[in-house]
Amino acid sequence: MTERTIAELQSVTFTYPDSQRPALDRLTIDIREGEFLLVVGPSGCGKSTLLRTLNGLVPHFSGGRFSGQVRVAGKDPVAAGPHEMSTLVGLVQQDPESQFVVDTVEDELAFGMENQGIAPAVMRGRVEEVLQQLGIVHLRKRRISALSAGEKQRVAIGSVLTLRPRLLVLDEPTSQLDPRSADEVLSTLRCLNADLGLTVICSEHRLERVVPYADRILYLSDLGARPVLGPPEQVLMGMPYSPPLTQLAKAFDWRPVPTTVEEAEPFRSRLGPLPKAYVAHQTLVGSPAPVVLQVQGLYHSYNSNGTFKDMTSAALKGIDFQARQGELIALMGRNGSGKTTLLKHLVGLITPQMGSVLVHGMDTSRTQLDELIRHVGYVPQDPGSLLFADSVREELEFTRKAHRLPPADTNQWLNQLGLSRLGDRYPRSLSVGERQRAALAAILVAEPDTLLLDEPTRGLDPLEKQTLARFLKAQTASGRTVILVTHDTELAAECAGRIVIMSEGRIVVDAPPAEAMAEAPAFATQVARLFDSGLLTVSDVLEAYAHAD
Amino acid sequence: MTYHTLTWLAWLCAAAFAALVNSQPLQTVLLILTVGTVFTVASKASTGGESSGAGRHTAAGWGTFLRLGLWVWAVATIFNLLFAHAGRVILFTLPRNWPLIGGPITLEALLYGLSNGASLFAVLLVFATFNLALDSHRLLRWLPSGLFQAGLVVSIALSFIPQLMSSFQEIREAQRVRGHQFRGLRDWIPLFVPLITTALERSLTLAESMEARGFGGIAPQSSEAGRTASSRSLATPLTIVGLVALLTGLLMRAIVSQALTVTTILLFGGTIALLAALYVQGRGFQRSHYRFEAWRPGDTYVAALSLASLVALGLIQWRAPSLLYYYPYPPSSPWPGFSPWVGLATSLLAAPILWWQRDTRQPNRLAPDHVEQVPQGLP
């Protein structure tokens, strides 16, 4: 790798309009040509702002007060503006859905070049080249709306690559993807970085995924502390939270700090065999709790009228599933495997076309929705779908009223979810994590027996995620049943008592976490892949080896 | 994909003109049959050619639109039948004391309602066919460059509608499960507030993504910078002159009906000045186009036949407008006329189906691999 600097920021301070606190505070960094730089930090630390500074969207698009010097590939983005920077810096956003302009893959790839007035013959050559680099030649004529989330994200990357940028900047590119699609996108990035020497700058919350690819890490903290930029091992050791392997390295003093499971393998064998005395995840013996959700032989097809002649297009193909009171079940699987459809059956939004769904003993096809939702609460994927009132407190009161429940003490829920200071804030002005908690509070305030959550960890940083995991666990301890649709294997290992993995409309794995992760390695945590003896999280490992001493 | 965009535009002009100037029912029926055939072929082509369901979707969408058009036709007919009591041939009489509809119900009223509804339906059919046959993105590149951005905004707004529908559904479900019931008008606030804020957030992301890919910018070419600047400064006076001329022309046409030549000159001059302003404005934007459309012999024939139809109907409208005008009430005869000349001009509009079949066998006529093109209008 060359040591030439491709971008540098000198003492950059930026404050958004209507904000008192600067999003970037006297930031000075340099980015080397050809490196893979990972930008991490808690939500609200200025990661997105930094990325948008590189192509001039900050301050050109955002407004606000800007000071300091920026140079990217020999140009000053503040003076040049995003249009001129578009041929030097390619920006890919978090949500693959909302960044497309035209309907077909090929046209989308050409859009940026058309804006530059590039000759048609040149455009064709470049479209061809990019389609091949990203392995999406077969998608050329497809409509973007018909692609999977992983394919869409690769098209989004392609749409900026055709301009031949020297820096590729990605804002949490895998946060909405299942583990396998995320790996595909990340290895595509690694190839672009290694084969073409393209400088890649990428922000991400799920460190364990991206750290192995990174040459250096930039850690931005939100409390005005100095940002740290350096090799992964060094930066990870200094961060308040870190991927499982780094935590193990800290605990057992592994040097150099491993970033991949392969690198950690020799250290693990040095630890010796697992102490016999330890039995992972003891299950409590006792009378099993009553069944609260019961699904039998459930089929569903979005374009059928009850006859299942053409099974290939069905969203659910014969689901048998049950949940007992107080269980916390993680529902996993690739995008489009039927998880959300199943969840909607459990709350009665969809009634079975074939088979049956019993919720607290009530058949959903014969029970009024109002009766069902007294027992089941549902937090949708986007917490923004729920929030509309002027304050968080009003959101909670609204739910009580909608359920025709007497007004209750909302403070109790606000406190439990760490929202006590935010009760009077406008919900839309909250951060992603706070919004998620506000939505959760607005559902829980009706005190449902069963709680269903669809991807609650989108955009949450690791600390927020841990808080959520602890909160959900506490809920099950008080007798509530929780079902969680998630792509986040670490979260599932942390809090779930059972993992259900779906694939193409069928349940393929339904087992306690240790067994489930052994059966489906794609959904296994780093620790589970390293220790194949039922250990899933760092605390499992520490506990197991503590027994040895 | 079928014909060149300009071919379709020529066809649209001719067909829309025919639908608008003619009110003779028999001729309208002929027009509906002609355009209907084109519509059928277009919907077949769009369902057969595409592997994904999207094409079928569009065709079905316009099908629904036309069914709605049939209702409009029926309602227009019944309305006229019940409310217009003029005419000699009385079919039956409703009691006089019935408000509005009471009185003689006449054959003339029925015929007039039918013919008006038919004209309305013909217009809808022409636009449905045009939209089905031509993707709005193809139309964009033929807009004057000055209007390109506005055109793209409209086309994005159209593609936002399905997204909006799906988030509408999501939010409605989420609030419903939260216990909310949608009854009165006020109950819709929990739906519309999230819907609008979500849409706004999404459009900001899209705007960023477009801006980051150089949209709306003027790639500054140092050698041309001066010329561009001077030509753009020309755009403003041209626009003002054009608008003033056009407005004066329109006013004079409305008030002083004598000075015909002056009015015509003003109207023409104003239009030309505005078009020139758009052209000058557009030279500032350097934009190229990825899609290339080939002009085939079929395009020449269809465009020529469409223009022939347009010219013929224009001449008829000028020299013998009575051939196109239908008025069944006394003193005219209620029986519709039919002019073979109008019929001939109308049937020319079926031209697109003639060369279409041959084209559908080459689905890739727009594919880049088949095309070699010299870049045009580039630095």
Interface residues (C-beta under 8 A of the other chain):
Chain A: R52 N55 L57 H60 F61 G81 P82 H83 E84 M85 S86 T87 V89 G90 L91 Q93 D95 E97 S98 Q99 F100 V101 V102 D103 E106 D107 A110 F111 G112 M113 E114 N115 Q116 G117 I118 A119 P120 A121 V122 M123 R124 V127 R142 R143 S145 A146 S159 V160 L163 K344 V347 G348 L349 L369 D370 I373 V376 G377 Y378 P380 D382 G384 S385 L386 L387 F388 F398 T399 A402 H403 R404 R428 A442 I443 A446
Chain B: S52 G53 A54 H137 L152 I156 S159 P162 Q163 S167 E170 I171 E173 A174 Q175 R176 V177 R178 G179 H180 Q181 I189 P190 L191 V193 P194 T197 T198 E201 R202 S203 T205 L206 A207 E208 S209 M210 E211 A212 R213 G214 F215 G216 G217 I218 A219 P220 Q286 R287 S288 H289 Y290 R291 F292 P368 E372 Q373 P375 L378 P379
